[in-house]
Amino acid sequence: MPITEVWVGDWVKFLVQKFGNAASGGVSVYALDNEPIWWDMNHRDVHPLPFTYDEVTNNGLKIAKAIKDADPTPK
């Protein structure tokens, strides 16, 4: 299942509802992704081709914005 910025925003909203925002003791650190160099080997079903730097940068910015839109208080 591809994880989009919409999915991430909904997940962060759920976390804020359950634990409060980052400034109030909720989740304060989010990882944007992990080792994109392995995507095409470990996740061939959703990412069959090697990553590009533009893809990682642009998707990372979208995900970061979705997190900050859902909870503007993480640092």
N, CA, C and O atoms as CSV, one atom per row, in Angstrom:
chain,resi,resn,atom,element,x,y,z
A,1,MET,N,N,0.847,-1.172,0.000
A,1,MET,CA,C,0.000,0.000,0.000
A,1,MET,C,C,0.894,1.237,0.000
A,1,MET,O,O,1.661,1.431,0.942
A,2,PRO,N,N,0.816,2.062,-1.011
A,2,PRO,CA,C,1.603,3.306,-1.009
A,2,PRO,C,C,1.127,4.242,0.106
A,2,PRO,O,O,-0.073,4.397,0.333
A,3,ILE,N,N,2.068,4.847,0.779
A,3,ILE,CA,C,1.758,5.791,1.849
A,3,ILE,C,C,1.898,7.200,1.279
A,3,ILE,O,O,2.997,7.647,0.954
A,4,THR,N,N,0.777,7.880,1.167
A,4,THR,CA,C,0.757,9.230,0.599
A,4,THR,C,C,0.728,10.270,1.715
A,4,THR,O,O,0.600,9.934,2.892
A,5,GLU,N,N,0.847,11.520,1.328
A,5,GLU,CA,C,0.779,12.598,2.317
A,5,GLU,C,C,-0.601,12.674,2.975
A,5,GLU,O,O,-0.716,13.097,4.126
A,6,VAL,N,N,-1.645,12.266,2.251
A,6,VAL,CA,C,-2.998,12.243,2.844
A,6,VAL,C,C,-3.056,11.199,3.957
A,6,VAL,O,O,-3.568,11.469,5.043
A,7,TRP,N,N,-2.533,10.015,3.683
A,7,TRP,CA,C,-2.506,8.963,4.694
A,7,TRP,C,C,-1.716,9.417,5.920
A,7,TRP,O,O,-2.158,9.224,7.052
A,8,VAL,N,N,-0.545,10.021,5.695
A,8,VAL,CA,C,0.301,10.487,6.797
A,8,VAL,C,C,-0.423,11.558,7.612
A,8,VAL,O,O,-0.397,11.519,8.842
A,9,GLY,N,N,-1.067,12.510,6.941
A,9,GLY,CA,C,-1.814,13.545,7.652
A,9,GLY,C,C,-2.904,12.958,8.530
A,9,GLY,O,O,-3.082,13.384,9.671
A,10,ASP,N,N,-3.635,11.982,8.005
A,10,ASP,CA,C,-4.681,11.321,8.791
A,10,ASP,C,C,-4.084,10.565,9.979
A,10,ASP,O,O,-4.655,10.573,11.070
A,11,TRP,N,N,-2.942,9.914,9.773
A,11,TRP,CA,C,-2.297,9.174,10.852
A,11,TRP,C,C,-1.841,10.124,11.964
A,11,TRP,O,O,-2.035,9.835,13.145
A,12,VAL,N,N,-1.239,11.249,11.589
A,12,VAL,CA,C,-0.783,12.210,12.594
A,12,VAL,C,C,-1.982,12.809,13.339
A,12,VAL,O,O,-1.911,13.016,14.550
A,13,LYS,N,N,-3.064,13.086,12.640
A,13,LYS,CA,C,-4.272,13.579,13.316
A,13,LYS,C,C,-4.762,12.554,14.343
A,13,LYS,O,O,-5.155,12.926,15.449
A,14,PHE,N,N,-4.739,11.266,13.982
A,14,PHE,CA,C,-5.124,10.219,14.923
A,14,PHE,C,C,-4.208,10.243,16.146
A,14,PHE,O,O,-4.684,10.174,17.279
A,15,LEU,N,N,-2.898,10.339,15.923
A,15,LEU,CA,C,-1.951,10.370,17.035
A,15,LEU,C,C,-2.178,11.579,17.934
A,15,LEU,O,O,-2.091,11.468,19.157
A,16,VAL,N,N,-2.469,12.732,17.338
A,16,VAL,CA,C,-2.739,13.944,18.120
A,16,VAL,C,C,-4.005,13.750,18.958
A,16,VAL,O,O,-4.038,14.137,20.126
A,17,GLN,N,N,-5.029,13.165,18.381
A,17,GLN,CA,C,-6.262,12.919,19.134
A,17,GLN,C,C,-6.024,11.955,20.291
A,17,GLN,O,O,-6.598,12.112,21.369
A,18,LYS,N,N,-5.171,10.956,20.060
A,18,LYS,CA,C,-4.935,9.928,21.079
A,18,LYS,C,C,-3.954,10.385,22.162
A,18,LYS,O,O,-4.163,10.094,23.340
A,19,PHE,N,N,-2.877,11.104,21.776
A,19,PHE,CA,C,-1.803,11.423,22.712
A,19,PHE,C,C,-1.586,12.919,22.947
A,19,PHE,O,O,-0.778,13.301,23.793
A,20,GLY,N,N,-2.296,13.760,22.208
A,20,GLY,CA,C,-2.062,15.199,22.280
A,20,GLY,C,C,-1.000,15.611,21.281
A,20,GLY,O,O,-0.330,14.767,20.687
A,21,ASN,N,N,-0.848,16.920,21.098
A,21,ASN,CA,C,0.151,17.378,20.134
A,21,ASN,C,C,1.550,17.260,20.737
A,21,ASN,O,O,1.701,16.980,21.926
A,22,ALA,N,N,2.555,17.472,19.918
A,22,ALA,CA,C,3.937,17.312,20.357
A,22,ALA,C,C,4.265,18.239,21.524
A,22,ALA,O,O,4.996,17.852,22.437
A,23,ALA,N,N,3.736,19.446,21.500
A,23,ALA,CA,C,4.020,20.415,22.559
A,23,ALA,C,C,3.401,20.007,23.895
A,23,ALA,O,O,3.812,20.497,24.947
A,24,SER,N,N,2.419,19.116,23.853
A,24,SER,CA,C,1.730,18.676,25.076
A,24,SER,C,C,2.127,17.263,25.488
A,24,SER,O,O,1.422,16.625,26.270
A,25,GLY,N,N,3.240,16.773,24.972
A,25,GLY,CA,C,3.712,15.445,25.358
A,25,GLY,C,C,3.382,14.337,24.384
A,25,GLY,O,O,3.687,13.175,24.651
A,26,GLY,N,N,2.766,14.667,23.255
A,26,GLY,CA,C,2.474,13.657,22.238
A,26,GLY,C,C,3.717,13.321,21.427
A,26,GLY,O,O,4.840,13.596,21.851
A,27,VAL,N,N,3.511,12.735,20.278
A,27,VAL,CA,C,4.628,12.339,19.416
A,27,VAL,C,C,5.393,13.595,18.994
A,27,VAL,O,O,4.803,14.540,18.469
A,28,SER,N,N,6.700,13.599,19.226
A,28,SER,CA,C,7.470,14.806,18.935
A,28,SER,C,C,8.482,14.636,17.810
A,28,SER,O,O,9.062,15.617,17.345
A,29,VAL,N,N,8.698,13.399,17.370
A,29,VAL,CA,C,9.675,13.143,16.305
A,29,VAL,C,C,9.041,12.207,15.283
A,29,VAL,O,O,8.455,11.185,15.642
A,30,TYR,N,N,9.162,12.560,14.024
A,30,TYR,CA,C,8.656,11.733,12.925
A,30,TYR,C,C,9.789,11.446,11.953
A,30,TYR,O,O,10.541,12.353,11.594
A,31,ALA,N,N,9.919,10.202,11.527
A,31,ALA,CA,C,10.880,9.821,10.497
A,31,ALA,C,C,10.180,9.927,9.145
A,31,ALA,O,O,9.080,9.404,8.970
A,32,LEU,N,N,10.806,10.592,8.205
A,32,LEU,CA,C,10.185,10.759,6.896
A,32,LEU,C,C,10.314,9.516,6.033
A,32,LEU,O,O,9.418,9.227,5.240
A,33,ASP,N,N,11.388,8.786,6.165
A,33,ASP,CA,C,11.550,7.538,5.441
A,33,ASP,C,C,12.813,6.859,5.914
A,33,ASP,O,O,13.557,7.396,6.735
A,34,ASN,N,N,13.044,5.690,5.395
A,34,ASN,CA,C,14.180,4.912,5.829
A,34,ASN,C,C,14.853,4.248,4.638
A,34,ASN,O,O,14.231,3.461,3.925
A,35,GLU,N,N,16.105,4.561,4.425
A,35,GLU,CA,C,16.954,3.910,3.438
A,35,GLU,C,C,16.323,3.728,2.065
A,35,GLU,O,O,16.045,2.599,1.661
A,36,PRO,N,N,16.094,4.815,1.344
A,36,PRO,CA,C,15.484,4.683,0.013
A,36,PRO,C,C,16.319,3.867,-0.973
A,36,PRO,O,O,15.800,3.389,-1.982
A,37,ILE,N,N,17.594,3.710,-0.686
A,37,ILE,CA,C,18.421,2.914,-1.598
A,37,ILE,C,C,17.936,1.463,-1.685
A,37,ILE,O,O,18.235,0.775,-2.661
A,38,TRP,N,N,17.198,0.991,-0.685
A,38,TRP,CA,C,16.696,-0.384,-0.661
A,38,TRP,C,C,15.276,-0.513,-1.203
A,38,TRP,O,O,14.790,-1.635,-1.349
A,39,TRP,N,N,14.593,0.584,-1.506
A,39,TRP,CA,C,13.182,0.520,-1.890
A,39,TRP,C,C,12.906,-0.477,-3.006
A,39,TRP,O,O,11.998,-1.300,-2.897
A,40,ASP,N,N,13.689,-0.404,-4.079
A,40,ASP,CA,C,13.403,-1.264,-5.234
A,40,ASP,C,C,13.751,-2.729,-4.977
A,40,ASP,O,O,13.317,-3.599,-5.732
A,41,MET,N,N,14.512,-3.018,-3.944
A,41,MET,CA,C,14.836,-4.409,-3.608
A,41,MET,C,C,13.865,-4.980,-2.571
A,41,MET,O,O,13.438,-6.129,-2.681
A,42,ASN,N,N,13.521,-4.176,-1.570
A,42,ASN,CA,C,12.667,-4.668,-0.475
A,42,ASN,C,C,11.187,-4.418,-0.689
A,42,ASN,O,O,10.353,-5.113,-0.110
A,43,HIS,N,N,10.850,-3.437,-1.512
A,43,HIS,CA,C,9.444,-3.061,-1.704
A,43,HIS,C,C,9.106,-3.009,-3.191
A,43,HIS,O,O,8.516,-2.043,-3.675
A,44,ARG,N,N,9.486,-4.047,-3.894
A,44,ARG,CA,C,9.273,-4.086,-5.348
A,44,ARG,C,C,7.811,-3.920,-5.734
A,44,ARG,O,O,7.506,-3.419,-6.816
A,45,ASP,N,N,6.903,-4.340,-4.851
A,45,ASP,CA,C,5.479,-4.243,-5.177
A,45,ASP,C,C,5.000,-2.798,-5.245
A,45,ASP,O,O,4.074,-2.504,-6.002
A,46,VAL,N,N,5.592,-1.897,-4.487
A,46,VAL,CA,C,5.166,-0.493,-4.525
A,46,VAL,C,C,6.213,0.431,-5.134
A,46,VAL,O,O,5.896,1.554,-5.525
A,47,HIS,N,N,7.470,-0.037,-5.220
A,47,HIS,CA,C,8.525,0.810,-5.798
A,47,HIS,C,C,9.509,-0.068,-6.566
A,47,HIS,O,O,10.594,-0.359,-6.064
A,48,PRO,N,N,9.145,-0.498,-7.785
A,48,PRO,CA,C,9.984,-1.442,-8.524
A,48,PRO,C,C,11.261,-0.848,-9.120
A,48,PRO,O,O,12.174,-1.598,-9.466
A,49,LEU,N,N,11.347,0.457,-9.247
A,49,LEU,CA,C,12.520,1.091,-9.856
A,49,LEU,C,C,13.355,1.798,-8.793
A,49,LEU,O,O,12.824,2.192,-7.755
A,50,PRO,N,N,14.669,1.964,-9.041
A,50,PRO,CA,C,15.494,2.711,-8.092
A,50,PRO,C,C,14.951,4.131,-7.880
A,50,PRO,O,O,14.346,4.717,-8.777
A,51,PHE,N,N,15.176,4.661,-6.695
A,51,PHE,CA,C,14.722,6.010,-6.376
A,51,PHE,C,C,15.531,7.060,-7.132
A,51,PHE,O,O,16.623,6.788,-7.631
A,52,THR,N,N,14.975,8.254,-7.203
A,52,THR,CA,C,15.725,9.405,-7.701
A,52,THR,C,C,15.817,10.417,-6.568
A,52,THR,O,O,14.978,10.429,-5.668
A,53,TYR,N,N,16.831,11.259,-6.616
A,53,TYR,CA,C,16.983,12.277,-5.573
A,53,TYR,C,C,15.811,13.249,-5.569
A,53,TYR,O,O,15.345,13.663,-4.507
A,54,ASP,N,N,15.334,13.614,-6.760
A,54,ASP,CA,C,14.161,14.500,-6.823
A,54,ASP,C,C,12.949,13.853,-6.173
A,54,ASP,O,O,12.196,14.519,-5.463
A,55,GLU,N,N,12.754,12.567,-6.408
A,55,GLU,CA,C,11.626,11.851,-5.819
A,55,GLU,C,C,11.708,11.866,-4.290
A,55,GLU,O,O,10.722,12.164,-3.616
A,56,VAL,N,N,12.878,11.545,-3.751
A,56,VAL,CA,C,13.035,11.521,-2.296
A,56,VAL,C,C,12.825,12.912,-1.712
A,56,VAL,O,O,12.148,13.063,-0.695
A,57,THR,N,N,13.396,13.918,-2.342
A,57,THR,CA,C,13.248,15.290,-1.846
A,57,THR,C,C,11.808,15.753,-1.923
A,57,THR,O,O,11.261,16.236,-0.931
A,58,ASN,N,N,11.184,15.615,-3.081
A,58,ASN,CA,C,9.808,16.102,-3.258
A,58,ASN,C,C,8.817,15.357,-2.373
A,58,ASN,O,O,7.946,15.976,-1.762
A,59,ASN,N,N,8.941,14.034,-2.298
A,59,ASN,CA,C,8.041,13.272,-1.436
A,59,ASN,C,C,8.296,13.582,0.037
A,59,ASN,O,O,7.357,13.662,0.828
A,60,GLY,N,N,9.555,13.755,0.400
A,60,GLY,CA,C,9.874,14.120,1.781
A,60,GLY,C,C,9.267,15.453,2.178
A,60,GLY,O,O,8.768,15.604,3.293
A,61,LEU,N,N,9.309,16.418,1.271
A,61,LEU,CA,C,8.701,17.721,1.554
A,61,LEU,C,C,7.182,17.607,1.702
A,61,LEU,O,O,6.593,18.251,2.570
A,62,LYS,N,N,6.551,16.796,0.861
A,62,LYS,CA,C,5.095,16.598,0.964
A,62,LYS,C,C,4.725,15.956,2.297
A,62,LYS,O,O,3.772,16.375,2.954
A,63,ILE,N,N,5.483,14.940,2.687
A,63,ILE,CA,C,5.206,14.239,3.941
A,63,ILE,C,C,5.446,15.170,5.133
A,63,ILE,O,O,4.644,15.201,6.066
A,64,ALA,N,N,6.532,15.918,5.105
A,64,ALA,CA,C,6.820,16.859,6.189
A,64,ALA,C,C,5.720,17.902,6.315
A,64,ALA,O,O,5.322,18.246,7.428
A,65,LYS,N,N,5.231,18.403,5.207
A,65,LYS,CA,C,4.146,19.384,5.239
A,65,LYS,C,C,2.873,18.768,5.813
A,65,LYS,O,O,2.174,19.413,6.595
A,66,ALA,N,N,2.565,17.528,5.434
A,66,ALA,CA,C,1.374,16.859,5.963
A,66,ALA,C,C,1.475,16.693,7.478
A,66,ALA,O,O,0.486,16.861,8.191
A,67,ILE,N,N,2.663,16.365,7.964
A,67,ILE,CA,C,2.868,16.242,9.414
A,67,ILE,C,C,2.661,17.585,10.091
A,67,ILE,O,O,1.927,17.677,11.075
A,68,LYS,N,N,3.297,18.628,9.576
A,68,LYS,CA,C,3.193,19.960,10.183
A,68,LYS,C,C,1.777,20.528,10.070
A,68,LYS,O,O,1.347,21.277,10.947
A,69,ASP,N,N,1.055,20.190,9.019
A,69,ASP,CA,C,-0.334,20.636,8.899
A,69,ASP,C,C,-1.213,19.964,9.958
A,69,ASP,O,O,-2.123,20.592,10.499
A,70,ALA,N,N,-0.944,18.695,10.252
A,70,ALA,CA,C,-1.729,17.951,11.232
A,70,ALA,C,C,-1.338,18.306,12.664
A,70,ALA,O,O,-2.183,18.301,13.558
A,71,ASP,N,N,-0.065,18.614,12.884
A,71,ASP,CA,C,0.434,19.020,14.200
A,71,ASP,C,C,1.614,19.960,13.979
A,71,ASP,O,O,2.721,19.496,13.706
A,72,PRO,N,N,1.405,21.257,14.091
A,72,PRO,CA,C,2.503,22.197,13.829
A,72,PRO,C,C,3.557,22.263,14.930
A,72,PRO,O,O,4.512,23.029,14.802
A,73,THR,N,N,3.419,21.491,16.004
A,73,THR,CA,C,4.331,21.664,17.134
A,73,THR,C,C,5.564,20.761,17.184
A,73,THR,O,O,6.452,21.050,17.987
A,74,PRO,N,N,5.694,19.672,16.379
A,74,PRO,CA,C,6.971,18.930,16.434
A,74,PRO,C,C,8.118,19.798,15.936
A,74,PRO,O,O,7.921,20.699,15.121
A,75,LYS,N,N,9.306,19.517,16.429
A,75,LYS,CA,C,10.479,20.312,16.016
A,75,LYS,C,C,11.287,19.581,14.985
A,75,LYS,O,O,12.306,20.094,14.522
